Amino acid sequence: MDSYYFVIGVTVIGFFALAAALLVPVYFFLKKEERVAENWTDETIADANSTVSEESVPDATLPSRSQVS
């Protein structure tokens, strides 16, 4: 009967070890993605757009037909 307790104990410990080995990398990946996603919030994008002045952006005009030909 003692051997059954040993097998059950090893099985339970092995199950939790396997679950941790598979879920811990997923947890860290999701935390990293949350940090990256913070850069794409409305407030962050608005702050980034407000720091760019109109004078620093060059005037992008299309060439006329005479310049293209």
N, CA, C and O atoms as a Tripos MOL2 file, in Angstrom:
@<TRIPOS>MOLECULE
protein
  276   275    69     0     0
PROTEIN
NO_CHARGES

@<TRIPOS>ATOM
      1 N           0.8240   -1.1920    0.0000 N.3       1 MET1
      2 CA          0.0000    0.0000    0.0000 C.3       1 MET1
      3 C           0.8640    1.2500    0.0000 C.2       1 MET1
      4 O           0.4720    2.2800   -0.5490 O.2       1 MET1
      5 N           2.0450    1.1650    0.6160 N.am      2 ASP2
      6 CA          2.9340    2.3220    0.6610 C.3       2 ASP2
      7 C           3.4230    2.7040   -0.7310 C.2       2 ASP2
      8 O           3.6620    3.8790   -1.0060 O.2       2 ASP2
      9 N           3.5710    1.7290   -1.5980 N.am      3 SER3
     10 CA          4.0480    2.0370   -2.9480 C.3       3 SER3
     11 C           3.0150    2.8530   -3.7230 C.2       3 SER3
     12 O           3.3790    3.6490   -4.5880 O.2       3 SER3
     13 N           1.7250    2.6610   -3.4170 N.am      4 TYR4
     14 CA          0.6880    3.4660   -4.0790 C.3       4 TYR4
     15 C           0.7980    4.9340   -3.6890 C.2       4 TYR4
     16 O           0.6350    5.8200   -4.5280 O.2       4 TYR4
     17 N           1.0740    5.1870   -2.4180 N.am      5 TYR5
     18 CA          1.2190    6.5720   -1.9600 C.3       5 TYR5
     19 C           2.4150    7.2370   -2.6360 C.2       5 TYR5
     20 O           2.3740    8.4180   -2.9810 O.2       5 TYR5
     21 N           3.4560    6.4750   -2.8150 N.am      6 PHE6
     22 CA          4.6490    7.0210   -3.4780 C.3       6 PHE6
     23 C           4.3350    7.3770   -4.9320 C.2       6 PHE6
     24 O           4.7080    8.4550   -5.3940 O.2       6 PHE6
     25 N           3.6630    6.4980   -5.6480 N.am      7 VAL7
     26 CA          3.3210    6.7370   -7.0490 C.3       7 VAL7
     27 C           2.3520    7.9110   -7.1630 C.2       7 VAL7
     28 O           2.4950    8.7490   -8.0540 O.2       7 VAL7
     29 N           1.3810    7.9740   -6.2790 N.am      8 ILE8
     30 CA          0.4350    9.0900   -6.3030 C.3       8 ILE8
     31 C           1.1620   10.4010   -6.0120 C.2       8 ILE8
     32 O           0.9220   11.4050   -6.6830 O.2       8 ILE8
     33 N           2.0370   10.3990   -5.0300 N.am      9 GLY9
     34 CA          2.7990   11.6000   -4.6840 C.3       9 GLY9
     35 C           3.6950   12.0680   -5.8220 C.2       9 GLY9
     36 O           3.7330   13.2590   -6.1300 O.2       9 GLY9
     37 N           4.4050   11.1590   -6.4390 N.am     10 VAL10
     38 CA          5.2800   11.5060   -7.5640 C.3      10 VAL10
     39 C           4.4560   12.0130   -8.7400 C.2      10 VAL10
     40 O           4.8720   12.9460   -9.4260 O.2      10 VAL10
     41 N           3.3040   11.4190   -8.9800 N.am     11 THR11
     42 CA          2.4320   11.8430  -10.0720 C.3      11 THR11
     43 C           1.9190   13.2580   -9.8430 C.2      11 THR11
     44 O           1.9190   14.0720  -10.7660 O.2      11 THR11
     45 N           1.4880   13.5570   -8.6380 N.am     12 VAL12
     46 CA          0.9790   14.8950   -8.3290 C.3      12 VAL12
     47 C           2.0950   15.9270   -8.4410 C.2      12 VAL12
     48 O           1.9020   16.9920   -9.0280 O.2      12 VAL12
     49 N           3.2460   15.6210   -7.8870 N.am     13 ILE13
     50 CA          4.3870   16.5460   -7.9720 C.3      13 ILE13
     51 C           4.8060   16.7310   -9.4240 C.2      13 ILE13
     52 O           5.1000   17.8500   -9.8430 O.2      13 ILE13
     53 N           4.8380   15.6580  -10.1890 N.am     14 GLY14
     54 CA          5.1910   15.7480  -11.6030 C.3      14 GLY14
     55 C           4.1820   16.5650  -12.3900 C.2      14 GLY14
     56 O           4.5570   17.3160  -13.2900 O.2      14 GLY14
     57 N           2.9080   16.4260  -12.0620 N.am     15 PHE15
     58 CA          1.8680   17.1900  -12.7440 C.3      15 PHE15
     59 C           2.0630   18.6830  -12.5040 C.2      15 PHE15
     60 O           2.0210   19.4760  -13.4440 O.2      15 PHE15
     61 N           2.2780   19.0670  -11.2390 N.am     16 PHE16
     62 CA          2.4610   20.4850  -10.9360 C.3      16 PHE16
     63 C           3.7700   21.0270  -11.5150 C.2      16 PHE16
     64 O           3.8300   22.1880  -11.9200 O.2      16 PHE16
     65 N           4.8000   20.2110  -11.5560 N.am     17 ALA17
     66 CA          6.0640   20.6470  -12.1610 C.3      17 ALA17
     67 C           5.8930   20.8530  -13.6650 C.2      17 ALA17
     68 O           6.4040   21.8270  -14.2180 O.2      17 ALA17
     69 N           5.1950   19.9650  -14.3120 N.am     18 LEU18
     70 CA          4.9470   20.1050  -15.7450 C.3      18 LEU18
     71 C           4.0680   21.3180  -16.0270 C.2      18 LEU18
     72 O           4.3270   22.0600  -16.9750 O.2      18 LEU18
     73 N           3.0390   21.5260  -15.2230 N.am     19 ALA19
     74 CA          2.1710   22.6910  -15.4050 C.3      19 ALA19
     75 C           2.9640   23.9770  -15.2370 C.2      19 ALA19
     76 O           2.7890   24.9150  -16.0150 O.2      19 ALA19
     77 N           3.8320   24.0370  -14.2350 N.am     20 ALA20
     78 CA          4.6470   25.2370  -14.0250 C.3      20 ALA20
     79 C           5.6180   25.4320  -15.1840 C.2      20 ALA20
     80 O           5.8150   26.5560  -15.6460 O.2      20 ALA20
     81 N           6.2180   24.3620  -15.6500 N.am     21 ALA21
     82 CA          7.1810   24.4720  -16.7460 C.3      21 ALA21
     83 C           6.5230   24.9800  -18.0200 C.2      21 ALA21
     84 O           7.1670   25.6580  -18.8210 O.2      21 ALA21
     85 N           5.2520   24.6610  -18.2140 N.am     22 LEU22
     86 CA          4.5540   25.1020  -19.4180 C.3      22 LEU22
     87 C           3.9040   26.4760  -19.2560 C.2      22 LEU22
     88 O           3.8110   27.2280  -20.2260 O.2      22 LEU22
     89 N           3.4590   26.8100  -18.0630 N.am     23 LEU23
     90 CA          2.7050   28.0530  -17.8730 C.3      23 LEU23
     91 C           3.5650   29.2590  -17.5010 C.2      23 LEU23
     92 O           3.1780   30.3900  -17.7930 O.2      23 LEU23
     93 N           4.6970   29.0560  -16.8800 N.am     24 VAL24
     94 CA          5.5460   30.1890  -16.4910 C.3      24 VAL24
     95 C           6.0390   30.9580  -17.7210 C.2      24 VAL24
     96 O           5.9770   32.1870  -17.7040 O.2      24 VAL24
     97 N           6.5230   30.3140  -18.7770 N.am     25 PRO25
     98 CA          6.9200   31.0930  -19.9630 C.3      25 PRO25
     99 C           5.7470   31.8440  -20.5930 C.2      25 PRO25
    100 O           5.9240   32.9530  -21.0970 O.2      25 PRO25
    101 N           4.5590   31.2550  -20.5710 N.am     26 VAL26
    102 CA          3.3760   31.9310  -21.1050 C.3      26 VAL26
    103 C           3.0690   33.1640  -20.2680 C.2      26 VAL26
    104 O           2.7260   34.2100  -20.8180 O.2      26 VAL26
    105 N           3.1840   33.0600  -18.9540 N.am     27 TYR27
    106 CA          2.9330   34.1860  -18.0620 C.3      27 TYR27
    107 C           3.9090   35.3270  -18.3450 C.2      27 TYR27
    108 O           3.5010   36.4840  -18.4410 O.2      27 TYR27
    109 N           5.1910   35.0040  -18.4770 N.am     28 PHE28
    110 CA          6.1860   36.0480  -18.7520 C.3      28 PHE28
    111 C           5.9610   36.6800  -20.1230 C.2      28 PHE28
    112 O           6.1440   37.8860  -20.2860 O.2      28 PHE28
    113 N           5.5690   35.8830  -21.1010 N.am     29 PHE29
    114 CA          5.2820   36.4220  -22.4250 C.3      29 PHE29
    115 C           4.1120   37.3950  -22.3730 C.2      29 PHE29
    116 O           4.1710   38.4680  -22.9730 O.2      29 PHE29
    117 N           3.0520   37.0310  -21.6630 N.am     30 LEU30
    118 CA          1.8900   37.9120  -21.5710 C.3      30 LEU30
    119 C           2.2180   39.1970  -20.8200 C.2      30 LEU30
    120 O           1.7170   40.2610  -21.1840 O.2      30 LEU30
    121 N           3.0450   39.1240  -19.7840 N.am     31 LYS31
    122 CA          3.4550   40.3310  -19.0630 C.3      31 LYS31
    123 C           4.2680   41.2490  -19.9740 C.2      31 LYS31
    124 O           4.1050   42.4690  -19.9360 O.2      31 LYS31
    125 N           5.1440   40.6620  -20.7940 N.am     32 LYS32
    126 CA          5.9420   41.4600  -21.7250 C.3      32 LYS32
    127 C           5.0350   42.1350  -22.7510 C.2      32 LYS32
    128 O           5.2410   43.3010  -23.0890 O.2      32 LYS32
    129 N           4.0470   41.4180  -23.2410 N.am     33 GLU33
    130 CA          3.1170   41.9940  -24.2100 C.3      33 GLU33
    131 C           2.2770   43.1070  -23.5990 C.2      33 GLU33
    132 O           1.9380   44.0700  -24.2860 O.2      33 GLU33
    133 N           1.9360   42.9910  -22.3210 N.am     34 GLU34
    134 CA          1.2020   44.0700  -21.6580 C.3      34 GLU34
    135 C           2.0510   45.3360  -21.5750 C.2      34 GLU34
    136 O           1.5450   46.4420  -21.7690 O.2      34 GLU34
    137 N           3.3510   45.1710  -21.2840 N.am     35 ARG35
    138 CA          4.2400   46.3340  -21.2260 C.3      35 ARG35
    139 C           4.3740   46.9760  -22.6060 C.2      35 ARG35
    140 O           4.3880   48.2020  -22.7200 O.2      35 ARG35
    141 N           4.4710   46.1700  -23.6350 N.am     36 VAL36
    142 CA          4.5720   46.6960  -24.9970 C.3      36 VAL36
    143 C           3.2630   47.3800  -25.4000 C.2      36 VAL36
    144 O           3.2800   48.4110  -26.0730 O.2      36 VAL36
    145 N           2.1440   46.8120  -24.9900 N.am     37 ALA37
    146 CA          0.8390   47.3770  -25.3510 C.3      37 ALA37
    147 C           0.6170   48.7340  -24.7020 C.2      37 ALA37
    148 O          -0.1660   49.5350  -25.2130 O.2      37 ALA37
    149 N           1.2920   49.0150  -23.5790 N.am     38 GLU38
    150 CA          1.1530   50.3210  -22.9430 C.3      38 GLU38
    151 C           1.6500   51.4350  -23.8600 C.2      38 GLU38
    152 O           1.2170   52.5790  -23.7280 O.2      38 GLU38
    153 N           2.5460   51.1190  -24.7770 N.am     39 ASN39
    154 CA          3.0320   52.1160  -25.7220 C.3      39 ASN39
    155 C           1.9900   52.4720  -26.7750 C.2      39 ASN39
    156 O           2.1660   53.4340  -27.5240 O.2      39 ASN39
    157 N           0.9140   51.7080  -26.8370 N.am     40 TRP40
    158 CA         -0.1040   51.9370  -27.8600 C.3      40 TRP40
    159 C          -1.4250   52.4120  -27.2790 C.2      40 TRP40
    160 O          -2.4570   52.3210  -27.9430 O.2      40 TRP40
    161 N          -1.4110   52.9190  -26.0480 N.am     41 THR41
    162 CA         -2.6350   53.4690  -25.4830 C.3      41 THR41
    163 C          -2.9030   54.8370  -26.1030 C.2      41 THR41
    164 O          -1.9960   55.4570  -26.6590 O.2      41 THR41
    165 N          -4.1450   55.3090  -26.0100 N.am     42 ASP42
    166 CA         -4.5190   56.5940  -26.5990 C.3      42 ASP42
    167 C          -3.7050   57.7390  -26.0010 C.2      42 ASP42
    168 O          -3.2930   58.6530  -26.7160 O.2      42 ASP42
    169 N          -3.4770   57.6860  -24.6920 N.am     43 GLU43
    170 CA         -2.7150   58.7530  -24.0480 C.3      43 GLU43
    171 C          -1.2660   58.7860  -24.5340 C.2      43 GLU43
    172 O          -0.7170   59.8600  -24.7840 O.2      43 GLU43
    173 N          -0.6600   57.6360  -24.6640 N.am     44 THR44
    174 CA          0.7310   57.5760  -25.1010 C.3      44 THR44
    175 C           0.8720   58.0470  -26.5440 C.2      44 THR44
    176 O           1.8130   58.7700  -26.8720 O.2      44 THR44
    177 N          -0.0430   57.6490  -27.3940 N.am     45 ILE45
    178 CA          0.0070   58.0790  -28.7950 C.3      45 ILE45
    179 C          -0.2230   59.5790  -28.8830 C.2      45 ILE45
    180 O           0.4360   60.2590  -29.6690 O.2      45 ILE45
    181 N          -1.1520   60.1050  -28.0860 N.am     46 ALA46
    182 CA         -1.4000   61.5480  -28.0910 C.3      46 ALA46
    183 C          -0.1730   62.3090  -27.6020 C.2      46 ALA46
    184 O           0.1570   63.3620  -28.1470 O.2      46 ALA46
    185 N           0.5000   61.7950  -26.5890 N.am     47 ASP47
    186 CA          1.7190   62.4440  -26.0940 C.3      47 ASP47
    187 C           2.8170   62.4210  -27.1600 C.2      47 ASP47
    188 O           3.5320   63.4060  -27.3440 O.2      47 ASP47
    189 N           2.9420   61.3070  -27.8510 N.am     48 ALA48
    190 CA          3.9720   61.2000  -28.8850 C.3      48 ALA48
    191 C           3.6720   62.1470  -30.0340 C.2      48 ALA48
    192 O           4.5860   62.7610  -30.5830 O.2      48 ALA48
    193 N           2.4050   62.2730  -30.4040 N.am     49 ASN49
    194 CA          2.0370   63.1680  -31.5020 C.3      49 ASN49
    195 C           2.1870   64.6210  -31.1090 C.2      49 ASN49
    196 O           2.4820   65.4580  -31.9610 O.2      49 ASN49
    197 N           1.9930   64.9430  -29.8520 N.am     50 SER50
    198 CA          2.1020   66.3350  -29.4310 C.3      50 SER50
    199 C           3.5550   66.7920  -29.3500 C.2      50 SER50
    200 O           3.8220   67.9930  -29.3930 O.2      50 SER50
    201 N           4.4950   65.8610  -29.2330 N.am     51 THR51
    202 CA          5.8960   66.2530  -29.1540 C.3      51 THR51
    203 C           6.4820   66.5640  -30.5230 C.2      51 THR51
    204 O           7.5290   67.2060  -30.6070 O.2      51 THR51
    205 N           5.8430   66.1300  -31.5840 N.am     52 VAL52
    206 CA          6.3230   66.4100  -32.9390 C.3      52 VAL52
    207 C           5.7280   67.7430  -33.3810 C.2      52 VAL52
    208 O           4.5100   67.8880  -33.4870 O.2      52 VAL52
    209 N           6.5950   68.7040  -33.6350 N.am     53 SER53
    210 CA          6.0890   70.0020  -34.0800 C.3      53 SER53
    211 C           5.9190   69.9970  -35.5950 C.2      53 SER53
    212 O           6.5500   69.2100  -36.3010 O.2      53 SER53
    213 N           5.0730   70.8720  -36.0740 N.am     54 GLU54
    214 CA          4.8190   70.9150  -37.5100 C.3      54 GLU54
    215 C           6.0370   71.4080  -38.2770 C.2      54 GLU54
    216 O           6.2050   71.0630  -39.4460 O.2      54 GLU54
    217 N           6.8870   72.2050  -37.6460 N.am     55 GLU55
    218 CA          8.0670   72.7250  -38.3200 C.3      55 GLU55
    219 C           9.1170   71.6460  -38.5510 C.2      55 GLU55
    220 O           9.9110   71.7410  -39.4870 O.2      55 GLU55
    221 N           9.1250   70.6200  -37.7010 N.am     56 SER56
    222 CA         10.1330   69.5730  -37.8550 C.3      56 SER56
    223 C           9.7610   68.5730  -38.9390 C.2      56 SER56
    224 O          10.6110   67.8050  -39.3880 O.2      56 SER56
    225 N           8.5090   68.5710  -39.3630 N.am     57 VAL57
    226 CA          8.0680   67.6570  -40.4100 C.3      57 VAL57
    227 C           8.2260   68.3560  -41.7540 C.2      57 VAL57
    228 O           7.6440   69.4230  -41.9480 O.2      57 VAL57
    229 N           8.9940   67.7960  -42.6930 N.am     58 PRO58
    230 CA          9.1810   68.4580  -43.9880 C.3      58 PRO58
    231 C           7.8870   68.4690  -44.7940 C.2      58 PRO58
    232 O           7.0400   67.5890  -44.6440 O.2      58 PRO58
    233 N           7.7520   69.4520  -45.6290 N.am     59 ASP59
    234 CA          6.5700   69.5720  -46.4640 C.3      59 ASP59
    235 C           6.6660   68.5320  -47.5730 C.2      59 ASP59
    236 O           7.5520   68.5880  -48.4250 O.2      59 ASP59
    237 N           5.7530   67.6010  -47.5440 N.am     60 ALA60
    238 CA          5.7620   66.5110  -48.5260 C.3      60 ALA60
    239 C           4.8020   66.8710  -49.6450 C.2      60 ALA60
    240 O           3.6020   66.6110  -49.5570 O.2      60 ALA60
    241 N           5.3340   67.4640  -50.6860 N.am     61 THR61
    242 CA          4.5040   67.8020  -51.8340 C.3      61 THR61
    243 C           4.7950   66.8150  -52.9530 C.2      61 THR61
    244 O           5.9130   66.3180  -53.0870 O.2      61 THR61
    245 N           3.8000   66.5480  -53.7300 N.am     62 LEU62
    246 CA          3.9740   65.6470  -54.8560 C.3      62 LEU62
    247 C           4.6170   66.4090  -56.0090 C.2      62 LEU62
    248 O           4.3440   67.5930  -56.2060 O.2      62 LEU62
    249 N           5.4630   65.7330  -56.7620 N.am     63 PRO63
    250 CA          6.0720   66.4070  -57.9060 C.3      63 PRO63
    251 C           5.0210   66.6810  -58.9860 C.2      63 PRO63
    252 O           4.0670   65.9200  -59.1470 O.2      63 PRO63
    253 N           5.2070   67.7470  -59.6970 N.am     64 SER64
    254 CA          4.2660   68.0560  -60.7760 C.3      64 SER64
    255 C           4.5230   67.1300  -61.9600 C.2      64 SER64
    256 O           5.5220   66.4110  -61.9880 O.2      64 SER64
    257 N           3.6280   67.1490  -62.9270 N.am     65 ARG65
    258 CA          3.7930   66.2640  -64.0830 C.3      65 ARG65
    259 C           5.0340   66.6160  -64.9030 C.2      65 ARG65
    260 O           5.6440   65.7370  -65.5120 O.2      65 ARG65
    261 N           5.3970   67.8520  -64.9210 N.am     66 SER66
    262 CA          6.5910   68.2380  -65.7010 C.3      66 SER66
    263 C           7.8560   67.6920  -65.0550 C.2      66 SER66
    264 O           8.8240   67.3950  -65.7560 O.2      66 SER66
    265 N           7.8670   67.5550  -63.7410 N.am     67 GLN67
    266 CA          9.0380   67.0210  -63.0540 C.3      67 GLN67
    267 C           9.1290   65.5090  -63.2000 C.2      67 GLN67
    268 O          10.2280   64.9550  -63.1750 O.2      67 GLN67
    269 N           7.9950   64.8320  -63.3530 N.am     68 VAL68
    270 CA          7.9740   63.3730  -63.4430 C.3      68 VAL68
    271 C           8.4240   62.9190  -64.8270 C.2      68 VAL68
    272 O           9.1450   61.9260  -64.9350 O.2      68 VAL68
    273 N           8.0320   63.5960  -65.8580 N.am     69 SER69
    274 CA          8.3070   63.1940  -67.2330 C.3      69 SER69
    275 C           9.7470   63.3200  -67.5940 C.2      69 SER69
    276 O          10.1290   63.0160  -68.7240 O.2      69 SER69
@<TRIPOS>BOND
     1     1     2 1
     2     2     3 1
     3     3     4 2
     4     3     5 am
     5     5     6 1
     6     6     7 1
     7     7     8 2
     8     7     9 am
     9     9    10 1
    10    10    11 1
    11    11    12 2
    12    11    13 am
    13    13    14 1
    14    14    15 1
    15    15    16 2
    16    15    17 am
    17    17    18 1
    18    18    19 1
    19    19    20 2
    20    19    21 am
    21    21    22 1
    22    22    23 1
    23    23    24 2
    24    23    25 am
    25    25    26 1
    26    26    27 1
    27    27    28 2
    28    27    29 am
    29    29    30 1
    30    30    31 1
    31    31    32 2
    32    31    33 am
    33    33    34 1
    34    34    35 1
    35    35    36 2
    36    35    37 am
    37    37    38 1
    38    38    39 1
    39    39    40 2
    40    39    41 am
    41    41    42 1
    42    42    43 1
    43    43    44 2
    44    43    45 am
    45    45    46 1
    46    46    47 1
    47    47    48 2
    48    47    49 am
    49    49    50 1
    50    50    51 1
    51    51    52 2
    52    51    53 am
    53    53    54 1
    54    54    55 1
    55    55    56 2
    56    55    57 am
    57    57    58 1
    58    58    59 1
    59    59    60 2
    60    59    61 am
    61    61    62 1
    62    62    63 1
    63    63    64 2
    64    63    65 am
    65    65    66 1
    66    66    67 1
    67    67    68 2
    68    67    69 am
    69    69    70 1
    70    70    71 1
    71    71    72 2
    72    71    73 am
    73    73    74 1
    74    74    75 1
    75    75    76 2
    76    75    77 am
    77    77    78 1
    78    78    79 1
    79    79    80 2
    80    79    81 am
    81    81    82 1
    82    82    83 1
    83    83    84 2
    84    83    85 am
    85    85    86 1
    86    86    87 1
    87    87    88 2
    88    87    89 am
    89    89    90 1
    90    90    91 1
    91    91    92 2
    92    91    93 am
    93    93    94 1
    94    94    95 1
    95    95    96 2
    96    95    97 am
    97    97    98 1
    98    98    99 1
    99    99   100 2
   100    99   101 am
   101   101   102 1
   102   102   103 1
   103   103   104 2
   104   103   105 am
   105   105   106 1
   106   106   107 1
   107   107   108 2
   108   107   109 am
   109   109   110 1
   110   110   111 1
   111   111   112 2
   112   111   113 am
   113   113   114 1
   114   114   115 1
   115   115   116 2
   116   115   117 am
   117   117   118 1
   118   118   119 1
   119   119   120 2
   120   119   121 am
   121   121   122 1
   122   122   123 1
   123   123   124 2
   124   123   125 am
   125   125   126 1
   126   126   127 1
   127   127   128 2
   128   127   129 am
   129   129   130 1
   130   130   131 1
   131   131   132 2
   132   131   133 am
   133   133   134 1
   134   134   135 1
   135   135   136 2
   136   135   137 am
   137   137   138 1
   138   138   139 1
   139   139   140 2
   140   139   141 am
   141   141   142 1
   142   142   143 1
   143   143   144 2
   144   143   145 am
   145   145   146 1
   146   146   147 1
   147   147   148 2
   148   147   149 am
   149   149   150 1
   150   150   151 1
   151   151   152 2
   152   151   153 am
   153   153   154 1
   154   154   155 1
   155   155   156 2
   156   155   157 am
   157   157   158 1
   158   158   159 1
   159   159   160 2
   160   159   161 am
   161   161   162 1
   162   162   163 1
   163   163   164 2
   164   163   165 am
   165   165   166 1
   166   166   167 1
   167   167   168 2
   168   167   169 am
   169   169   170 1
   170   170   171 1
   171   171   172 2
   172   171   173 am
   173   173   174 1
   174   174   175 1
   175   175   176 2
   176   175   177 am
   177   177   178 1
   178   178   179 1
   179   179   180 2
   180   179   181 am
   181   181   182 1
   182   182   183 1
   183   183   184 2
   184   183   185 am
   185   185   186 1
   186   186   187 1
   187   187   188 2
   188   187   189 am
   189   189   190 1
   190   190   191 1
   191   191   192 2
   192   191   193 am
   193   193   194 1
   194   194   195 1
   195   195   196 2
   196   195   197 am
   197   197   198 1
   198   198   199 1
   199   199   200 2
   200   199   201 am
   201   201   202 1
   202   202   203 1
   203   203   204 2
   204   203   205 am
   205   205   206 1
   206   206   207 1
   207   207   208 2
   208   207   209 am
   209   209   210 1
   210   210   211 1
   211   211   212 2
   212   211   213 am
   213   213   214 1
   214   214   215 1
   215   215   216 2
   216   215   217 am
   217   217   218 1
   218   218   219 1
   219   219   220 2
   220   219   221 am
   221   221   222 1
   222   222   223 1
   223   223   224 2
   224   223   225 am
   225   225   226 1
   226   226   227 1
   227   227   228 2
   228   227   229 am
   229   229   230 1
   230   230   231 1
   231   231   232 2
   232   231   233 am
   233   233   234 1
   234   234   235 1
   235   235   236 2
   236   235   237 am
   237   237   238 1
   238   238   239 1
   239   239   240 2
   240   239   241 am
   241   241   242 1
   242   242   243 1
   243   243   244 2
   244   243   245 am
   245   245   246 1
   246   246   247 1
   247   247   248 2
   248   247   249 am
   249   249   250 1
   250   250   251 1
   251   251   252 2
   252   251   253 am
   253   253   254 1
   254   254   255 1
   255   255   256 2
   256   255   257 am
   257   257   258 1
   258   258   259 1
   259   259   260 2
   260   259   261 am
   261   261   262 1
   262   262   263 1
   263   263   264 2
   264   263   265 am
   265   265   266 1
   266   266   267 1
   267   267   268 2
   268   267   269 am
   269   269   270 1
   270   270   271 1
   271   271   272 2
   272   271   273 am
   273   273   274 1
   274   274   275 1
   275   275   276 2
@<TRIPOS>SUBSTRUCTURE
     1 MET1         2 RESIDUE 1 A MET
     2 ASP2         6 RESIDUE 1 A ASP
     3 SER3        10 RESIDUE 1 A SER
     4 TYR4        14 RESIDUE 1 A TYR
     5 TYR5        18 RESIDUE 1 A TYR
     6 PHE6        22 RESIDUE 1 A PHE
     7 VAL7        26 RESIDUE 1 A VAL
     8 ILE8        30 RESIDUE 1 A ILE
     9 GLY9        34 RESIDUE 1 A GLY
    10 VAL10       38 RESIDUE 1 A VAL
    11 THR11       42 RESIDUE 1 A THR
    12 VAL12       46 RESIDUE 1 A VAL
    13 ILE13       50 RESIDUE 1 A ILE
    14 GLY14       54 RESIDUE 1 A GLY
    15 PHE15       58 RESIDUE 1 A PHE
    16 PHE16       62 RESIDUE 1 A PHE
    17 ALA17       66 RESIDUE 1 A ALA
    18 LEU18       70 RESIDUE 1 A LEU
    19 ALA19       74 RESIDUE 1 A ALA
    20 ALA20       78 RESIDUE 1 A ALA
    21 ALA21       82 RESIDUE 1 A ALA
    22 LEU22       86 RESIDUE 1 A LEU
    23 LEU23       90 RESIDUE 1 A LEU
    24 VAL24       94 RESIDUE 1 A VAL
    25 PRO25       98 RESIDUE 1 A PRO
    26 VAL26      102 RESIDUE 1 A VAL
    27 TYR27      106 RESIDUE 1 A TYR
    28 PHE28      110 RESIDUE 1 A PHE
    29 PHE29      114 RESIDUE 1 A PHE
    30 LEU30      118 RESIDUE 1 A LEU
    31 LYS31      122 RESIDUE 1 A LYS
    32 LYS32      126 RESIDUE 1 A LYS
    33 GLU33      130 RESIDUE 1 A GLU
    34 GLU34      134 RESIDUE 1 A GLU
    35 ARG35      138 RESIDUE 1 A ARG
    36 VAL36      142 RESIDUE 1 A VAL
    37 ALA37      146 RESIDUE 1 A ALA
    38 GLU38      150 RESIDUE 1 A GLU
    39 ASN39      154 RESIDUE 1 A ASN
    40 TRP40      158 RESIDUE 1 A TRP
    41 THR41      162 RESIDUE 1 A THR
    42 ASP42      166 RESIDUE 1 A ASP
    43 GLU43      170 RESIDUE 1 A GLU
    44 THR44      174 RESIDUE 1 A THR
    45 ILE45      178 RESIDUE 1 A ILE
    46 ALA46      182 RESIDUE 1 A ALA
    47 ASP47      186 RESIDUE 1 A ASP
    48 ALA48      190 RESIDUE 1 A ALA
    49 ASN49      194 RESIDUE 1 A ASN
    50 SER50      198 RESIDUE 1 A SER
    51 THR51      202 RESIDUE 1 A THR
    52 VAL52      206 RESIDUE 1 A VAL
    53 SER53      210 RESIDUE 1 A SER
    54 GLU54      214 RESIDUE 1 A GLU
    55 GLU55      218 RESIDUE 1 A GLU
    56 SER56      222 RESIDUE 1 A SER
    57 VAL57      226 RESIDUE 1 A VAL
    58 PRO58      230 RESIDUE 1 A PRO
    59 ASP59      234 RESIDUE 1 A ASP
    60 ALA60      238 RESIDUE 1 A ALA
    61 THR61      242 RESIDUE 1 A THR
    62 LEU62      246 RESIDUE 1 A LEU
    63 PRO63      250 RESIDUE 1 A PRO
    64 SER64      254 RESIDUE 1 A SER
    65 ARG65      258 RESIDUE 1 A ARG
    66 SER66      262 RESIDUE 1 A SER
    67 GLN67      266 RESIDUE 1 A GLN
    68 VAL68      270 RESIDUE 1 A VAL
    69 SER69      274 RESIDUE 1 A SER
